[in-house]
């Protein structure tokens, strides 16, 4: 795409090429690329880089895991994208030089005028002793899809869903996993001889929304799900089949579903952009300490939950600021900290949590009770995103 060089509105301003490189094709990367494509069409000139070959919604992982959807239906191949002016590059990123705005990948080196880092958070199962050997994780596509076969062979018993540390992506997901496990075991006639325990290092399931937390705690009690708050899983002992919590409590298990420690991707850590483990950004503009470099989503310490809808909202702000810059006007878009997530309660019912995070204030928002109507809304939410991000 072209940018206007010179004072905004000045007759002498000229057009010069603008190179935008986006790292990561999740919620944020797809939203950003889509908005720039809509604004500039074939002149967008966006390079979107990701090592994966397809996008998968977080909630689709649970659908596949519990046998409610085939894996092929959950995957949206990037080769299907038809956004004008967006070039998708499937490649592993080897290094990021934020000062030079240069990215080295297996597919070559990319220099940028604007660099956007949206690589999300990686998982580190090995950071929790025994997790790799004695448990399963469902936060990666590979882990969740593999669990479909594991669960199909599971004949009932003691199930523990445990979070190993904070922060973790999609805060409602551990609670959803416990509720959907109840439904899964019930459908197979295994619930009466099984137990389900949920371990989260938080005082309530979803701290930003007390109404949602109260509804979840009621649902746990109604379904006989044991709730262990304010504790994390410190390690698992595969030989004895017990999960050892941070307070020393031991929970026996036949099936352990863990949420591993989260961290920035190694290539981000090596770039020198992080402080205390994450990339600090301006909470309003998403700018990093490096000129011309933005960071959005789970890779940052912006102060909102690590969830796709928040990443999407941040990407929209960055897109608007880039558009203004290219148009030769002063960027005015700022991030308001608002987001929404759906919460699966099982029995094909879904709730919705709306919350806004403002620096220096307590989070505020609304909560809509579980319903079949919201389950349908969630389906359309996903379908609408795929149309917007992939269709030409």
N, C-alpha and C positions, 0 to 999 in steps of 0.2 A: 504494500500500500504506500501511499505518498503522504508525507507530512508537510505542513506549511512552515517554512523557515523564515524567520524575521519577526518583527513586532506584529502582534495580532491585528489584523485589519489593515496593515500597512500596504500601500500599492506595490512596494518593492519586494514583498514576500514571494518566495519561490517554492515550488514543490520538489521535495527530495524523497527518495525511497525510505520506508520505515520497515525495519525487520522486527517482528514480534515472535519470540520463541517461548512456547509454553511447555513446561516439564510436568507431565502427569495428565492422563486423560480420564480422570474421575469426574465427579460432579463439577468441581471447579474448572478443570481444564476444558471440559466439553461445553460448559456454559459460556466461558470466556470466548472460546473459538467460535461458537455459534453466534454470539452477539456481534463480534467483529465481522463475521461473514455476512450477517444480515445487514449491517451498516455499509459495508464496502464491496460486497459481492466478490467477483473475481480478483479485485485489487486488494483483498484483505491481506494476502501474503503472510498468513500465519503458519508456523511450523509447530505441530503438536506431537510431542515425543512421549512414548510409553513403551515399556518392555512387554506388556501384555498384548494379546491379539483381540481382546474383547472386553466390553464393559459389563459388569454384573452389579445390580442393585444389592445393597446390604440385606434388605428384607427378602430378596430372592434366594439368598443362601439358606435361610431357614426353610423356605418352601421346598427347596430341593432336599435338604437334610432330612425333613420329616415326610418325604415322599408325596408332597402335594403338587409338585411340578417336575417335569423332566429337566435335566441339566441343559440340554440344547435350547430349551425355551427361555432359560434364564440368561443365556449368553447373547450379547449384542455385538457381533464382530465389527471392529473398526473399519474393516475393508468395505463395509456397507455404507459408510458415511458419504454423503453427497453434498457437503457444504461447500459452496463456491469459495475459492481463495484459501482453503484450509488444506494443508498437506500433512497427512499423518505419517509418522515415521515410527515403525516398531523396532526398537533397539534398546540395548542396555546402556545407561548413562554411566560413563567412567569417571568423569570429573566435571566440576562446575567451578568456574572462576568468576565470582560475582563482580569483582572490580573491573575486569575486562569484558564482562557479560559474554563469556565464551563457554560453550558446552562441548565436551568431547564424548562421543558415543561410538559404538561399534560400527555405526553407519556413516561415521564421519564427524567433522567438527562444524559447529554452528555458532556463528557470531550474531549477536542481537543488539538492536537499539533499545528494545524493551524486553526484559527477561522476567518471566513469571514462574515461580517455583510452587508447584501444586502436587508434590509427590506423596502427600499423605504420611501416615505413620506405618512403620514396619513392626512386625511382631518378633519377640525374642523368647520362644518357648524354653530354650536352654537356660535362661536366667532363673527359672524356677526348678530346683532339683527334683528329678523324678517325673516331670511333666511329659517330656518326650517319650520316656520309657513306659510310663504307666497311665497316660491319659490321652485325650484328644482335644483339639481346638477346633472351633467352628467360625473363627473370625476371618480366615482366608478362604478364598474360593476353593482351593484344593482341599483344605481341611473340612469345610462344610460338605462339599460334594462327596468326599470319601466317607463321611459319617452316614450317608444314606445306606451304604452297604453294611456298615457296622450296626446300625440300628435295626436293619432288616433281620439280622442274626441274633439280636439281643432278646433274651428270653425272660426278661424281668429281673428285678433285684434292686440294689441300692444305687441310686443315681445322685451324684453330687455335681452341681453347676457352681463353679468357683472362679472369682476374680482374683488375680494375683497381685495387682497393683493399680494405682491411679497415676495419670489419667488413662481412660480407656475409651475407645470409639463407641459411638452409638449407645449411650448410657442405658436405654431401655432394653437392649438386646439380651442381657443375662436373665432379666425377669421374663421376657418373652420366651426364651428357651425353656425355662422351667414350666411355664404355663402350657406351651405347646407339647412339651414332653408328657405332661399329664394327659392331654388329649390323645397323643400317640399311643401311650400305654393303655388308655381306656379303650380305644378302638380295637386294639389287639387282645383285649381280655386279660391284660397283665397288670392292671393298676392295683388290684387288691393285694397282690404279693410283691409290690414294689414300693419304694419310698423315694421321695425327691427332696433334696436339700439345696438351698441357694445361699451362697456365701458372697457378700459384697462389703468392701471396706468403706461403707457409707452408712450414715444413720438411718436413712430412708432410701427406698429404691431409686427415686428420681428427685434429688434435693431441690432443683429449681421449681418443681411443681408439687406442692403439698397435696392438692386434690388428686393428682394422678398417683402419688405415692400411697395415699389412703385407700384408693380403689384397688391398687395392687395388693396391699397388705390384706384387705378383705378377701380378695380372690385367692391369695395364698392360703388363708385360713379355711375358706370354703372347700378348697381342693386338697387340703392336708399336706401342703408344701411347707417344709420346715424352713424358717428364715433366720439366718445368722448375720446380723448387721455389725458394722464397725469392726469387721475382721477380714483379713485377706488370707488366701491360701499361701502359706510360706513354702511348702514342699509337699510332694507326694512320695509315699513309700510303696513302690510297685510290688515288692515282695510280700508285704503285709496287707496291701490294698487299703491304705488309709491316707486321707488327706490331712495334713497337719497345718492348723491355722496359726495365725500370728500370735494368738493368746495361749497357744499350746494345746488347744482342743484338738482331738483326733476324731475324724469322721470316716468310718468304714465305707467303702464303695465297691460296687461291681462295675460301674461305668462312671468315669470322671470326665466331665466336659469343662475345660479350663479356658479362661480368657487370659492369654499370656501378657507379659510385660510389653508395653509399647515404647518405641523409640523412633527417632528420625532415621530415615535411610542412611546407610553408611556414607554414601556419596555426598549427602548434605552435611553430615557431621564433619567430613574431611574438607569441606569447602570453606570452613571458618565462619559460617554465617550464624551458628547457634550460640545461645547463651543459656546456661542451665538446661541444656538438652533439646531446646526448641528454637525456632527462628523468631526473634522479637520483631514486631512490626508496629507501625503507627496504628492505633486501634480504629482510627477514622479512615485513613487512606490506604492501609495495608502496604505502605512503603517500608522497605527495609533500610538498614543503615547504608546500603550501597545505592548510589544514584542510578535510576533506571531499572532497579530490581524490586519486584514485588514478591510477596509470599502470601499464600492463601490456604485456608483449610487446616487439616490436621497437623501439618508440619510446623505450624506456628504456635505461639503462646498468646494469641490475641485475646483470650479470656472468655471465649464461648465454647460450648461442648464440641467435641470432635465428632461431628456428624455431617452427612452430605448436604443437608439443606442449608446449614450455616456456611459451608464451603461455597455453595452455589450463590448465596447472597453476597459473600465477599467478592467472588469473581465478577458479579454484575457491577459492583462498584469499580473494580479495577478496569473492566471493559469500558465503562462510561468515562473514566478518567483518560484512558488511552484514546478513545474517540475524540474527546475534547482536545487533547494534545495534537492529534493529527489534523483536526479542523482548525487549529490555530486559536482556540479559545482557552480561557482559564478553566482548569478542572474544578468542579464544585461538588461532585458526588462524594458522599461520605457513608461509611458503614454504620447502621443503626443497631446492630446486635440482635436483630430479630430472626427467629426461625421457628419451624414447626416440625414435629415428627409424629408418625403414626405408631401406635402401640397395640400389638396383637395380643388379645386376651384369650384366644382360642375359641372354639365353637363358631368359627367364621365371623367373629365380631372384632372390631378394631376401634380403638379410641384415638383421639387426637390431642396433642399437647402443643400449645402455642406459648412461646416464652421470648422475652426480650432481656438482653443483658446490657446494662449501661454501667460504665465504670463509676465506682463509688456508690452504687445503689444496689439494693437487693433485686434479684431477677423478678420479673412480673409477667403475667400472661393469663391464658385461659385454658380450660380443660373441657373436652367434649366426651361424654360417656360412651362406652363401647356400643357399637351398633352394626347391623349389616349394611346400612347406608354408608357409613364411614369406610367399611371394607371395600365397597364399590368405588368410593372416592379415591381410596389408596391405589386401586388398580388403574384408574384413570390418571392419577398423578404420575405413575410410572410410564404409562403409554404416552402421555403428553410430553414427558421429557424425551423419550426416544424419538418422537416425531420432530421435536424442536432441535435436537442435537444431531440427528442423522439425516433427515430429509433435506433435499436441496431447496 
